[in-house]
Amino acid sequence: MRVSFYSNSCHVPSGYGQQCAQVVHRLVKSGHEPAVISNHGAAVAMNCASGHPIFPEGLLKYSGDAAPQQMKQWAGPDGIGIILFDAWAILPWSNEFGGLKTAVWAPIDHTPATPASIEFLKQHDRHAIAMSRHGEREMLKAGLSRDRVTYIPHAIETMVFNDKGRGIRKDLGIPEDAHLSLMVAANRGRLPIRKAFAQNLQAWWNVAKDHPEMYLLLHTEPLGLSEGMNLPRFLKLIGADQQRVRYPEPNAFRNGIPNETLAAIYSAADVLLAASYGEGFGVPTVESQACGTPVIVGDGSAQPELCGPHGKIVDGQDDWDEYQCAFWRVPSVDGITQALEQNYQETKAGKVDRAAIVAWAQQYDADKIFADLWVPFIQKFASQPASAQPLNRAARRAKR
């Protein structure tokens, strides 16, 4: 069966790109004929090494001028379309996607689900795929019918993300006996700063100023060059010891640090600081735990359900997002501070069972998720009748 998969290109090392690659490459192995309809990462048409085509992005942002037509042309009347992207962002082209049997793997990172996302999901009999239990609950609360909502979480390649020990600490300039906190988050966006860099960094320094053996690794672009936050400037303003803070080498980071290296970085850390304003899923949270490193997360959106053994869930405060007409959940600095101090004490006392953390994360293994959830979903979804093709202006006049 032909499957049109609209998202970031499968070779792009973004969260969307990696999830796209996991599903599409397994579809190829299962005998299907998928094509990636790119909204980012493909300036020209190309073929993936896995054997499927990648259609180029359009001239408009998110490829609204090209993607709907490409999806329908590839899938044809008997195929299906899968959209992995923010539903609210492509609402202006909603009707253009009509006429194709479409499932939308949509992130819901607010409470309630944002109205624009729900509007897109309700149109043209689309099927919603919730990537978190939080998203599933909010979709149902918003009025989507139970038979049109399916839970399929994001997944990770556990053959890559596993506990590789602390060997990379020497390369990072981190003492073997140090306590290492880690953040893995895109430094993009200022209104708001969704990844809560200020709250996490302030909490780290609240604890680290009393423990000189504490270090921090920020696996991100530090200067906010993509309309993000200037992290060194903030650390200076709060009086943090920047000699204990590490960043990735700029060129290596921009060229794409291999997942094997990222897994070694996770393994070298003692805790992942991952409390944010909201997460549709939160892939680094699961990657970290697959490598044996516990996490600190917020108590909103998908975050609590992704917190395994030795993890900490911190409280927060609702904050209205006028742009999306829903609430974020801002994590508490005091809550992160207390959680990090607890992690420090547990780590120093040797009480963190990293093997138990790794075992918990296996439920999100990409092979398991594909076999248990994607295969039966695609079989069932493909057998359902397609939605009606929306009428164009001439057809509407003729009908009248």
Number of C-alpha atoms within 10 A of each C-alpha: 15 18 26 29 30 28 27 27 27 26 15 16 18 16 15 18 19 21 22 25 22 18 20 23 19 20 22 16 11 10 10 15 19 27 27 30 32 28 24 21 18 20 14 11 12 13 12 15 9 12 13 18 17 25 25 22 26 19 12 10 12 19 20 21 15 19 26 22 15 21 27 22 13 22 21 18 13 14 21 24 26 24 21 21 18 19 21 19 15 18 19 11 15 18 16 19 25 22 19 28 27 28 23 23 25 25 24 29 27 26 19 19 25 22 14 17 20 21 14 23 27 16 15 20 18 21 22 28 25 25 23 26 19 26 29 24 17 22 26 14 12 16 10 19 13 11 8 17 22 19 19 19 21 26 25 24 19 21 11 17 25 23 23 18 16 16 13 18 19 11 7 15 11 23 13 13 10 17 22 23 25 25 24 20 20 17 25 18 14 13 10 12 16 21 25 21 22 16 19 25 22 20 22 24 20 20 18 23 13 9 14 12 14 21 24 26 20 20 19 20 22 19 14 17 11 12 13 19 20 15 19 15 12 15 17 11 9 13 12 19 14 12 8 16 19 17 15 16 13 12 9 10 14 11 9 12 14 11 13 13 14 18 21 22 24 32 27 27 27 25 27 25 30 27 36 28 27 25 25 22 27 23 20 18 25 30 26 31 33 33 29 31 31 29 31 27 29 28 23 28 28 24 25 18 15 20 22 22 20 21 21 24 23 21 18 21 15 15 12 15 15 8 8 15 15 17 22 25 25 23 27 21 22 17 21 30 22 18 21 25 17 14 24 21 12 14 16 14 9 9 11 20 15 19 15 15 25 25 15 17 25 18 16 21 19 21 19 15 18 21 12 12 15 19 14 11 16 15 11 10 16 17 9 9 9 20 15 12 14 14 14 9 9 8 10 10 9 8 8 5
